[in-house]
Amino acid sequence: MADTVDVIREVIGLLEPMVAPDGGSIRLAEFAAEKSRLTVDYLRGSNDACSTCVLDGESLKAFIEEGLQTRGIQLTEVIVSESTPA
């Protein structure tokens, strides 16, 4: 399972530059191999000049799923736990 976790971290790492410019961040919260479930914590950034430019949780989920699928990993469930800065 270490290989799967490495691939998950790789995909998250590739997506980090998409959310970082707006002050966002992504981190692996939990990977439950036996349930084929991935949970990612997403701190959604903000962009006063372009509010629609900030990646929403559903889009991030789709990018994660696509990134994993192209690397041969199919999970039953991907959960993006989204929060916004205080």
C-alpha positions as CSV (number, residue, x, y, z in Angstrom):
1,M,0.0,0.0,0.0
2,A,3.0,2.3,0.4
3,D,3.0,2.7,-3.4
4,T,-0.6,3.9,-3.4
5,V,0.1,6.4,-0.7
6,D,3.2,7.7,-2.6
7,V,1.0,8.2,-5.7
8,I,-1.7,10.0,-3.7
9,R,1.0,12.3,-2.2
10,E,2.4,12.9,-5.8
11,V,-1.1,13.9,-7.1
12,I,-1.7,16.2,-4.1
13,G,1.7,17.7,-4.7
14,L,0.9,18.4,-8.3
15,L,-2.3,20.2,-7.3
16,E,-0.8,22.3,-4.6
17,P,0.5,25.0,-7.0
18,M,-3.1,25.4,-8.3
19,V,-4.4,26.4,-4.9
20,A,-1.4,28.1,-3.3
21,P,-1.5,31.4,-5.2
22,D,-4.8,32.2,-3.6
23,G,-3.6,31.2,-0.1
24,G,-5.1,27.7,-0.2
25,S,-3.6,24.4,0.8
26,I,-4.2,20.6,0.4
27,R,-3.1,17.8,2.6
28,L,-3.7,14.1,2.9
29,A,-6.0,13.6,5.9
30,E,-6.6,9.8,5.7
31,F,-6.3,7.0,3.3
32,A,-8.3,3.9,4.3
33,A,-7.0,1.2,1.9
34,E,-9.5,-1.4,3.2
35,K,-12.4,0.9,2.3
36,S,-10.7,2.3,-0.8
37,R,-11.4,5.8,0.6
38,L,-9.3,8.9,0.5
39,T,-10.0,12.0,2.5
40,V,-8.2,15.3,1.7
41,D,-8.3,18.5,3.8
42,Y,-8.6,21.5,1.6
43,L,-8.2,25.0,3.0
44,R,-9.8,27.1,0.3
45,G,-8.0,30.3,-0.4
46,S,-9.5,33.6,-1.5
47,N,-9.0,36.0,-4.4
48,D,-10.8,39.4,-4.0
49,A,-10.0,40.3,-7.6
50,C,-11.5,37.0,-9.0
51,S,-13.7,35.0,-6.7
52,T,-14.4,32.4,-9.5
53,C,-10.7,31.8,-10.0
54,V,-10.5,30.0,-6.6
55,L,-10.8,26.2,-7.1
56,D,-13.9,24.8,-5.4
57,G,-14.0,21.5,-3.6
58,E,-15.9,19.6,-6.3
59,S,-13.4,20.6,-9.0
60,L,-10.5,19.7,-6.7
61,K,-12.1,16.3,-6.2
62,A,-12.4,15.7,-9.9
63,F,-8.7,16.7,-10.4
64,I,-7.7,14.2,-7.7
65,E,-9.8,11.4,-9.1
66,E,-8.4,12.0,-12.6
67,G,-4.8,12.2,-11.4
68,L,-5.2,8.9,-9.6
69,Q,-7.0,7.2,-12.4
70,T,-4.3,8.2,-14.9
71,R,-1.8,6.5,-12.6
72,G,-3.8,3.4,-12.4
73,I,-5.5,4.0,-9.0
74,Q,-9.2,3.7,-8.8
75,L,-10.8,4.5,-5.4
76,T,-14.3,3.9,-4.3
77,E,-14.6,7.3,-2.6
78,V,-12.7,10.6,-2.6
79,I,-13.7,13.1,0.0
80,V,-12.6,16.7,0.0
81,S,-13.1,18.2,3.4
82,E,-13.3,21.9,2.6
83,S,-12.8,24.8,4.9
84,T,-12.1,28.6,4.4
85,P,-9.7,30.8,6.3
86,A,-11.0,32.5,9.3
